[in-house]
Amino acid sequence: MGGGAFFLKMPDVFKVHLTGKLQPFVTAKDIILEVLRILTVKGGVGRIIEYGGPGVAGLTVPQRATITNMGAELGATTSIFPSDENTKALHEVAKAD
């Protein structure tokens, strides 16, 4: 059972570069719906969707959670955002409680 080699396929990493900031009446769900429109429901299969770029700084942690949670609609293995000051501040608040 454990005598041979074990191979695991590594998912591709697909980066979504975000720029600018959300306009009035535009939500994080609108971002993921646009990504879904572009990539379709099979666009994330076998991929890790990584969000980055200067537009990330303007998103709150709950907005990022909305986007990553809906990554499953793309068929993505997982979705991630980089850690920054917003996530660090949330961690500090949680640690204080």
Secondary structure, DSSP 8 states (H G I E B T S, - for coil): --SS-------EEEEEE--S---TT--HHHHHHHHHHHH-TTTTBTEEEEEESGGGGGS-HHHHHHHHHGGGGGTBSEEE----HHHHHHHHHHHH-
